[in-house]
Amino acid sequence: MVRDDGAGPARVLIADQDPRVRAALRAFLRAHPGFDVVAEAGSSTAALTLARECGPTVALVDVSQLDKGERLELVRALTGELRIPVVAIGFEGRVRAGALEAGAFRFLDKGSVSDLLLPALEQAAEHVA
């Protein structure tokens, strides 16, 4: 997917505490030419720093391991201050509601990520364009 504004592939920030998950997501996205992984973070602090430095057009954030306050702070900073659409992943329930309430563009349950990830990222990237 090349964005309609001619800006090329969507620039993706991956934020997940597990380096194996980050590696799997990176490999998955590299197999799709519409996405360029520009940064990977293992913590919310690193995610915010890298978002400011790398200018991603969309962020893929695992919010399941963050406490409520940290989840709200990270999603609000990315979507509000930095205006980066967030596709949050985690487990259903309060985490979903909290991520969406904080401003996440979309929430994906970890059990369905493989089927819905590309469409969600494409929609988020188009939302910016």
Secondary structure, 3 states (H helix, E strand, C coil): CECCCCCCEEEEEEECCCHHHHHHHHHHHHCCCCEEEEEEECCHHHHHHHHHHHCCCEEEEECCCCCHHHHHHHHHHHHHHCCCCEEEEECCCHHHHHHHHHCCCEEEEHHHHHHHHHHHHHHHHHHHC
